[in-house]
């Protein structure tokens, strides 16, 4: 569950009083756009994708205009723009109009739940506006901090000083960035990223941070995100029929996380556990049809239904069924394999035999019995 862009990001930032650029949605009138141009002199036009899509700028999907005619031409070009990433293509349904913010300094800032530090970690650089991976490591501060005390001003100040940030940006960032911890922690986020934060000169001649792009991810199992009152369609994505069927089986017991890697692949690999999933996906590459995590001790009925959906959608084109996972601490291996075997038997009864190599690898409770 994620949000990208300032259409909803600006409203979230407003909750904690963090400055953001002015944004108009797809329903903005020509008069609204003209008024924004009069105030700011420049507008960026960005397509709105379901579920959020990054790297729009690199794909040429961000327009820039300084007059109404150019804005409307960019709106026409981008309103239903298509964006390809890997084997998937997504289509926009609307655009946002975001006011330009002239600035000399651009900042990258993020908070993530770090598996490396087993704590939240702040990533910060004064050379933002580009992918963080493209910035020299000596100019990037990655600082874990105690979630009980939160992100304190001195942590931000020390980080900026350690990477040699210009003195004029330190004080305004120290005042504003700690507010973002309230947003991250208070609403069940796992990632919060602002890139860029542009340092605009205010009326008093001081630099003031202004968020110009927004990205966040939520923990689906943390109910605090519901406090935001965000419409469910904001989190919707252009799922395939297969993914929609699997997602309908989400319950409190057992995971059913799936993603179609290559709809033309030849290896059907239902995997259990994030580690096995990552390893198998990396090894199989484009041969893999789906990426999955079906752990969490699913009951027999759910596992059988998950397997039935997988087989109905993909078994006809697969030449290998690769059921793999690490050693389970909790999942009942016997029930898992029994459910998948029963689903496979029913598939063959209905569709006839299919030439297929089957590879099984799994350890854990009730393994011997299975």
C-alpha positions in Angstrom: 0.0 0.0 0.0 1.7 3.2 -1.1 1.1 6.8 -2.1 3.2 8.7 -4.6 3.0 12.3 -5.7 1.7 15.5 -4.1 -2.0 15.1 -4.9 -2.5 13.2 -1.6 1.0 13.8 -0.2 0.5 17.5 0.3 -2.6 16.8 2.4 -0.6 14.4 4.6 2.2 16.8 5.1 -0.3 19.5 6.1 -1.3 17.3 9.0 2.1 17.9 10.7 2.6 21.4 9.4 5.4 20.6 6.9 5.5 23.1 4.0 4.5 21.7 0.5 4.2 23.1 -2.9 0.8 24.2 -4.1 -1.1 21.4 -6.0 -4.2 21.2 -8.1 -5.9 18.0 -9.0 -7.3 16.6 -12.3 -10.5 18.6 -11.9 -8.8 22.0 -11.9 -10.4 24.6 -14.2 -8.5 26.8 -16.6 -9.1 29.7 -14.3 -7.5 27.7 -11.4 -4.5 26.9 -13.5 -4.2 30.5 -14.8 -4.3 31.8 -11.2 -1.5 29.4 -10.2 0.6 30.6 -13.1 0.1 34.2 -12.0 1.3 33.3 -8.5 4.2 31.0 -9.3 5.2 31.6 -13.0 5.8 27.9 -13.6 3.8 24.7 -13.3 4.8 21.0 -13.5 2.3 18.6 -15.0 2.5 15.0 -13.7 0.2 12.0 -14.6 -1.6 10.2 -11.8 -1.3 6.4 -11.8 -3.2 3.9 -9.8 -1.2 2.6 -6.8 1.6 5.1 -7.5 4.5 4.9 -10.1 8.0 6.2 -9.7 10.6 7.4 -12.2 8.1 9.4 -14.2 10.7 12.1 -14.9 13.1 9.6 -16.4 10.4 8.3 -18.6 9.6 11.7 -20.0 6.2 11.8 -18.2 6.6 15.1 -16.4 5.7 18.3 -18.3 6.8 21.8 -17.5 5.0 25.0 -18.7 5.0 28.7 -18.1 1.8 29.7 -20.0 -1.7 28.3 -20.0 -1.6 27.0 -23.6 1.5 24.9 -22.9 -0.1 23.6 -19.7 -3.2 22.4 -21.6 -1.0 20.7 -24.2 0.9 18.9 -21.6 -2.4 17.9 -19.9 -3.6 16.4 -23.1 -0.3 14.5 -23.6 -0.2 13.1 -20.1 -3.8 12.6 -19.0 -3.9 9.0 -20.2 -0.2 8.4 -20.5 1.2 4.8 -20.5 4.2 3.8 -18.4 6.1 0.6 -18.8 8.1 -1.0 -16.0 9.5 -4.5 -16.5 6.8 -6.6 -18.0 4.0 -4.4 -16.8 2.3 -1.4 -18.4 0.2 1.0 -16.4 -2.1 3.8 -17.7 -2.6 7.1 -16.1 -6.1 8.5 -15.3 -5.6 12.2 -14.7 -2.9 14.7 -14.0 -1.7 17.0 -11.2 -0.6 20.6 -11.6 2.2 21.5 -9.2 3.6 24.9 -8.6 7.3 25.4 -9.5 9.6 26.3 -6.5 12.8 28.2 -7.5 15.7 27.2 -5.3 19.4 26.8 -5.2 19.5 23.8 -2.8 17.6 20.5 -3.1 17.4 18.1 -0.2 16.7 14.3 -0.2 15.1 13.0 3.0 13.6 9.6 4.0 12.6 7.5 7.0 12.5 3.8 6.6 12.1 0.7 8.9 15.6 -0.5 8.5 16.3 -4.2 8.6 20.0 -3.5 8.9 19.7 -1.5 12.1 16.5 -3.1 13.4 15.3 0.4 14.0 13.9 3.4 12.0 16.7 5.1 10.0 16.9 8.5 8.4 18.6 9.0 5.1 19.6 12.6 4.3 21.7 14.5 1.7 21.9 18.1 0.6 22.4 17.0 -3.0 18.8 15.8 -3.6 16.7 16.0 -6.7 18.2 12.8 -8.1 18.1 9.1 -7.2 19.8 8.6 -3.9 21.8 5.8 -5.4 23.5 8.3 -7.7 24.8 10.5 -4.9 28.4 9.9 -3.6 28.2 8.0 -0.3 30.3 10.6 1.5 27.5 13.1 0.9 24.8 10.9 2.3 24.0 10.4 6.0 22.2 7.2 7.1 21.4 7.5 10.8 19.3 5.0 12.9 17.5 6.4 15.8 15.4 5.2 18.8 11.7 5.0 18.0 10.9 5.6 21.6 12.4 9.1 21.5 11.7 9.7 17.8 13.7 11.9 15.4 15.2 14.7 17.4 16.5 18.0 16.1 20.1 17.3 17.2 20.1 14.0 15.1 19.3 16.1 12.0 21.8 18.8 12.9 24.6 16.3 13.4 23.8 14.4 10.2 23.9 17.6 8.1 27.1 18.8 9.7 28.8 15.4 9.1 28.2 15.5 5.3 29.2 19.2 5.0 25.8 20.6 4.2 25.8 24.4 3.6 25.3 26.3 6.9 22.3 28.2 5.6 20.2 25.1 5.1 20.9 23.5 8.4 18.8 25.6 10.7 15.5 25.5 8.7 15.8 21.7 8.1 16.5 21.2 11.9 13.3 23.0 12.6 11.1 21.2 10.0 12.4 17.6 9.4 11.5 16.2 12.9 7.8 16.8 12.1 8.0 14.0 9.5 8.6 11.4 12.3 5.1 12.3 13.6 3.6 11.5 10.2 5.6 8.3 9.8 5.0 7.0 13.3 1.5 8.2 13.8 -0.1 6.6 10.7 1.6 3.2 10.4 4.1 4.0 7.6 7.1 1.8 6.7 8.7 4.3 4.3 8.4 8.1 3.9 10.5 9.8 1.2 10.6 13.5 0.1 12.7 14.1 -2.9 13.3 16.9 -3.6 12.7 19.3 -0.7 13.6 22.6 -2.3 15.0 25.4 -0.1 12.9 28.5 -1.1 13.7 32.0 0.1 10.9 33.3 2.2 9.7 36.9 2.8 12.3 37.4 5.5 15.1 36.3 3.3 15.6 33.0 5.1 15.6 29.6 3.4 12.5 27.6 4.0 12.0 23.9 3.0 9.2 23.1 0.6 8.3 19.5 -0.3 8.0 19.0 -4.1 7.5 15.3 -4.3 6.2 12.7 -1.9 6.3 8.9 -1.5 5.2 6.7 1.3 4.3 3.1 2.1 2.0 1.8 4.8 2.0 -1.4 6.8 -1.2 -3.1 5.6 -1.6 -4.8 9.0 -1.3 -1.6 11.1 -4.7 0.0 11.4 -3.4 3.5 12.1 -3.4 4.3 8.4 -7.2 4.2 8.5 -7.2 7.4 10.5 -6.2 9.3 7.4 -9.6 8.6 5.7 -7.9 8.0 2.4 -10.3 6.5 -0.2 -9.6 2.8 -1.0 -9.2 3.6 -4.7 -6.0 5.6 -3.9 -4.3 2.3 -3.1 -5.8 0.4 -6.0 -3.5 -0.7 -8.8 -3.9 -2.2 -12.2 -3.9 -5.8 -10.9 -4.3 -8.7 -13.3 -7.3 -11.0 -12.8 -5.0 -13.5 -11.1 -3.7 -11.0 -8.6 -7.2 -9.8 -7.9 -8.4 -13.4 -7.2 -5.5 -14.1 -4.8 -5.9 -10.7 -3.0 -9.6 -11.5 -2.3 -8.4 -14.4 -0.1 -6.5 -12.1 2.4 -7.4 -13.2 5.9 -5.9 -12.9 9.4 -4.2 -16.3 9.0 -1.8 -17.0 6.2 -0.1 -14.7 3.7 -1.2 -14.6 0.1 1.2 -12.1 -1.5 1.6 -12.4 -5.2 3.1 -10.4 -8.1 3.1 -11.4 -11.8 6.8 -11.2 -13.0 6.4 -12.5 -16.5 3.0 -13.6 -17.9 4.9 -15.5 -20.6 7.1 -17.4 -18.2 7.4 -21.2 -18.0 8.2 -21.9 -14.3 5.3 -21.8 -11.8 7.0 -21.3 -8.5 4.7 -21.0 -5.4 7.2 -20.1 -2.7 6.9 -19.8 1.1 8.7 -17.1 3.1 10.4 -13.9 2.0 13.9 -15.4 1.9 13.0 -18.2 -0.4 10.9 -15.9 -2.5 13.8 -13.5 -3.1 16.3 -16.3 -3.9 14.0 -18.1 -6.3 12.9 -14.9 -8.1 16.6 -13.9 -8.5 17.6 -17.4 -9.8 14.7 -17.9 -12.2 14.7 -14.4 -13.6 12.2 -14.1 -16.6 11.5 -17.8 -16.5 9.4 -17.3 -13.4 5.7 -16.5 -13.9 4.9 -15.2 -10.5 6.6 -14.1 -7.3 4.8 -15.2 -4.1 4.9 -15.6 -0.4 2.3 -18.1 0.9 3.7 -18.5 4.4 2.1 -17.6 7.7 0.5 -21.1 8.4 -2.4 -20.9 6.0 -5.3 -23.3 6.8 -6.0 -26.2 4.4 -9.0 -24.5 2.7 -7.2 -21.3 2.0 -4.0 -23.0 0.7 -6.1 -25.3 -1.6 -8.0 -22.2 -3.0 -4.7 -20.4 -3.6 -3.2 -23.4 -5.4 -6.4 -23.8 -7.5 -6.2 -20.2 -8.7 -2.5 -20.5 -9.5 -3.0 -23.7 -11.4 -6.1 -22.5 -13.3 -4.2 -19.4 -14.5 -0.7 -20.7 -15.2 -0.3 -24.5 -15.2 -1.2 -24.9 -18.9 1.8 -22.9 -20.0 4.3 -24.1 -17.3 6.7 -26.9 -17.8 8.0 -26.9 -14.2 6.0 -26.6 -10.9 8.6 -25.4 -8.4 7.2 -25.5 -4.8 9.9 -24.3 -2.5 10.5 -22.7 0.9 12.9 -22.6 3.8 12.4 -24.5 7.1 9.2 -23.4 8.6 8.8 -22.4 12.3 5.0 -22.3 12.2 3.4 -23.5 8.9 2.0 -27.0 8.9 3.9 -28.6 6.0 1.5 -31.6 5.8 -1.6 -29.4 5.5 0.2 -27.2 2.9 1.3 -30.1 0.7 -2.0 -31.9 1.1 -4.0 -28.8 0.0 -1.7 -28.2 -3.1 -1.8 -31.9 -4.1 -5.6 -32.0 -3.9 -5.8 -28.9 -6.0 -3.4 -30.4 -8.5 -5.4 -33.7 -8.6 -8.6 -31.8 -9.2 -7.0 -29.7 -12.0 -5.8 -32.8 -13.8 -9.3 -34.4 -13.4 -10.9 -31.4 -15.0 -8.3 -30.5 -17.7 -6.5 -33.8 -18.3 -2.9 -34.7 -17.7 -0.2 -32.1 -18.6 3.5 -32.9 -19.0 5.1 -31.3 -16.0 8.2 -31.5 -13.9 7.4 -31.1 -10.2 10.1 -30.0 -7.7 9.3 -29.9 -3.9 11.5 -28.5 -1.2 10.3 -27.5 2.3 11.0 -28.2 5.9 9.2 -27.7 9.1 6.3 -29.1 11.3 4.7 -32.4 10.2 7.3 -32.9 7.5 7.7 -36.6 8.1 4.0 -37.3 8.2 3.7 -35.5 4.8 
